Amino acid sequence: MPHHAVQRIDVESTKIDFDFLKKWTSDVDRLEAMTMLLAAIQKGSFSAAAREMNVPVPTLTRRVTDLEEQLGTRLLTRTTRKLALTDAGVAYATTARQILELVAEQEREATGEFTAPRGELTITTPVLLGRLYVLPEIMDFLDLFPEIDVTLTQSDRNVDLVDAHVDLAVRIGRLPDSSMIATRIGAFRPVVCASPALLAERGVPRVPADLAELPCVVFNGPMLSPDWTFRCPDTERLVTIPIAPRLRVSSPDSAAAAAVRGLGFTQLLHYHVAEAIEAGKLEIVLEAFEFDPVPIQLVHVSRNMMPLKLRRFLDFVTPRLRESLSRFAKPS
């Protein structure tokens, strides 16, 4: 049996302060206290943080209070309605988050996540995009990598990847400047469409302003606003048309179903209505006035070392999603 070389540590040169370490770990588990502090900050209250961590509220409160006493400073100001960080608390919470991330990364390295593709991947996607396009790729990926497990969260609201401990997010839309790493895999056209019956009854709009006199269904989503935006083909200028909807909904599925029923025109991303368009249940109008396609990106946190499970997933899914989503590219 081969023997692995043991790395020798020069104890003298490292100059470990064991007295400090004893003090650092006395009376309270400092890492646990850091985790509880960050949970309280994220959730906004001790009770919500205790529920999240499945511990009694008095236990969590005592851990944070003990932490403050050991540090000799107040980290949180407590009111009846909310918690707020003090100036010292802001600095400490930032460092605590970095320490916990470092500990988690070192544990992943120790368990082999950086030398073999294994462990759990947490992925978040928009609901419909996840069901139609991402989930099939995940299932194929799991067939190839039996030592990797995946938790897929489907939500049309973006989450903070660090706070939610998410490895990878599939995001629709332009990203704000950040330290996140983004890989573009495609783009969706924003399209206006209606049922053939409604078009036969009310006519086909020639310019966006015509929509003011036509029944409309509005989807209040993160990528589309109640006022519809278009780009004039002659001037390239953006114009916004106020819409007085007959129906306002909070999911693209509902908007598409109402449009198929003939209730009104709707503006959605192309993939929301692709099946209905291919089936002849909806028709795209005002195509010349469409504004810029909305990018689709794979987003993850920048790390010094990327776990192999994430690298393998990115290498596997990126070309496949680019191919499957290429059908939504705007025709030239």
N, C-alpha and C positions, 0 to 999 in steps of 0.2 A: 504494500500500500504506500503510495507516495506521501512524503511528508511536506507540509507547507512551511516555508521559512517564516520564522517569527521575527517581526520587526523589533529591533532593540531600541529602547527608549533611554536616552541619557537623562536620568532623573536629576542629576546635579544641574545640567544646563537648562532644564525646563523651569526650575525654581518654583515648584508648586507651593502655594501658600496654604498649607493644610489648616492652619488656625483660622484663616479666612473662610475656607470651605466648611469647616465645622460650624462657624457662626452663620454662614449663608444658609445652611440646611437645618439649623436648629429651630425648634418650636413650630415650624410650619413648612410644609412641602412647597418650596418656592415656585416650582413649575406649575403645580396644581393651582396655587394662588394666582399666578399670572393668567392661567387659562380662565379662571373664574372672573378675574377682573375684566379681561377682554370680552368675555361672554356678557357680563353686566353692561359694558359699554355698548356692545352691538345690539343687545335686546332692549336697552333703555331702562331696565329695572332689575332688582335682585330677584324678584319673584319669577319674572320671565326667564332670566338666566338659569335659575334653579330648575325650572321645568325643562329647559333645553338640556341641562346636564344631568337631570334625574337625581338631584340631591335635595335635601331639605333646605328651605330658605335660610333658617338660622345657621346652618353649616356654611353655606356660601357667604353669608354676611360676616360671619366670624372669621373666615379665611381672609377676606379682603381687609377687615379691620386689623387682624394680626399682621398682615403685610404692611399696612400703613404704620403700625406701631414699630415694626422692625426697621422700617426705613426712616422713621422719625419725621414723617411729613404726610400731609393729607393729599390723597390722590383724587378723591371724588368729593364733590359737594352734593349733598342729598337734600332733595325737597320732596314734598308730598306727591309731586307729579312726575319728576324725572331725575336722572342722574346727570351730572356734568363733570367733565374733567377739569381739575385745576391745572395751572401752568406746569407744575411738577408732574401731574398725572399725564399730561399730553406727552411729555418727554419720556416718561417711564413706559407708557403704553406702546409707544413706537419701538422702543428697545425690546420690550417684552415680546412683541409680535415677531421681531427679527430673531430673537433667541428661540422661540418656539418653532419657527420655521426651520432654523438651523438644526435643532434637535430632531425634528421630524425627518429632515433630509438625511441626517447622519444615520437614523434608524433604518430608513429605506436602503441606504448604502450597505449597512451592516447585514440586512436580511437578503441582500443580493439583487435589489431592484435596479441597480446600476450595472450589474454584470450579467443578468439574465432577465428576460421579459416575464415578470411575474408580479402579482399583487393586484390591487383594485384601482380601477380608473373611474373617476367621477366626471361625467360629461353632461352638459346642459345644452338644450336646443329649443328653438320655438316649437310649439306643439305640432302644427301640421307638417312643417319641414322635417321634424324628427320622425314622425310616423311614416311619411311617404319615402324619405330618402336616406336619413341617417340610420334609423333602426335596422333596415335590411343590411347595411354595410357592417354595423356592429355585430349582427348575428353571424355573418360570414367570417368576421374577424375572430369571434370567439371559437368558431370551429377550428381555426388554425392555431390558436394559442390557448390551450386548456388550462394553463396556470395563471391566466389573467381573468379577473372578474370585472364587470362593468356595472356601475350605477348610472342610469340615464334619467335625468330630470328634465321634463318637458314643461316649459313655461314661456309665455310671450313677454314676460318682464325680465329684463337683464338683472343678474345678480352680481355681487362683488365676488370675484373668483377667489380672492384670498380669504375673505371672511367666511365664505361658504365652503371652503376647502375643495374647490372645483379644479380639476386638472385641465379641462379643455371645454371651451364654449364655442358653439356655432352661432355666430352673430349675423343678423341682417341689418345693414345700415352702416353709415360712416362712423368710425370710431374716434372718440376724442383723443387728443395727444396723451399718451401714457407710456409706462414702461412695459406694457404688454407686447407680446410678439404676435403678429397677425399674418396669416397666409390667405390670400384671396383665392376663392375656388369658383367664383362665378358672379352673376348679377341678375336681378329680377327687374323686369320692366313694370312700371306702374301703368295699368291699363284701365280704361273706362269701357264698360260693356253693358249690354242689355239683351233681353230676350228678343227673338225674331218677331214674336207677336206684338210686343210693345213698340218695336221699331216700325212695324207695319201700321200700327195705330197712330203713333205720334210723330213719326218721321225720324230720319237720321240727322243728328245735329251736325252742322257744318263747321262751327267754331265753338270754342269752350263757352262763350257767353250764352249760347243757346240753352245751356243746361239750366239757366235761371228760370226758364219757363217749363221745365220738364220735371216729372217726379223722380226723386233720387233716394237711394238707400246709402247711408253713411256708416262706415266702419270706423269707430274711434280706436285706432291702434297706435302703437308706438312709432310706426313708420309712415303712417298716413294720417293727416289731420282732417277735421271736419270741413275746412276750406280746401278745395282741390287746386293743385298747382299744375300749370302747363308751361311749355316752352314754345314761343311763337317761332314757326319755321323761318320766317323772313328776317326777323330781327335778332333771334336767339335770346330774347329777353324772357324772363320768367313772369308769368301772370298768375294771380290767385283769384279764383272765382268763389265767392261766398255761396254756400249751398244751404237751402232750406229743406231739410230732408222730410220725406213722409215717414221714414223709419230710420232710427238710429240704433245700432247694435254694437256689441263689444267683442264679437268674434267674426273672423273672415268667413267661416263656414255659414254663419247666419246671413251675412250680407249676400253671399253667393246664392244661397237658397232663395232668398227674397227676390233677387234679380231674375233667377230662373223662373220663378212664379209670375214674373211680369209686373212686380210692384214698382220697379223703378230702375234707373241707371245706377251703377255703382262703380267706384274706383277702388281697385285692389291690386296687389302684386300678381303678376301673370300666373305664378304657380298656384295661387289660391283658386283660380278659375280654369286652369288648363284642361281638366277633365270635362267640364261643362262646355267649353269652347270646342274641344275635339268631338264631343257628342252632338254638336249643333244646337245646344240649348241656350248658348249665349254667343253674341257677336261683338267683336271689338270695334269701337268707334273712335273718332278723333285721334287716329294713330299718328298722324303727322305732328300732333301737338304734345306728344308724350314728353315728359321731362326726363332727366338723366336716370338711367338704371341704378338700382340700389345694390351696392356690393354685398356679397356673402363671404364671410371670413371665418377661418378657424383661429381662435384666440387662446393663448395660454400665457401663464406668468413666466417672465424671464428668470432663468435659474442658471447658476454656475454649472450645474450638471443636470442633464435631463434624464429622468428614469427611462430605462429601455422600454418599459411598457408603453410610455407616451410616444417615444420615438417610433416604435414599431407601428403604433396605431396611426400616427401622422403619415408615415411612409405608405401604409396600406390604404388609408381612406382618402388622402388628398387627390390622387389621380382618378380614383373611382368616382368621387363626388364631382370633380371637374367634368368628367365625361357625362354623367347623368344629368347635370344641371346645364350643360351646354345647349340643350334644346330651348332654353329660355333666353338665349342671346338675342339681342335686337337684330332683326334682318337688315342687311346692308342695302 
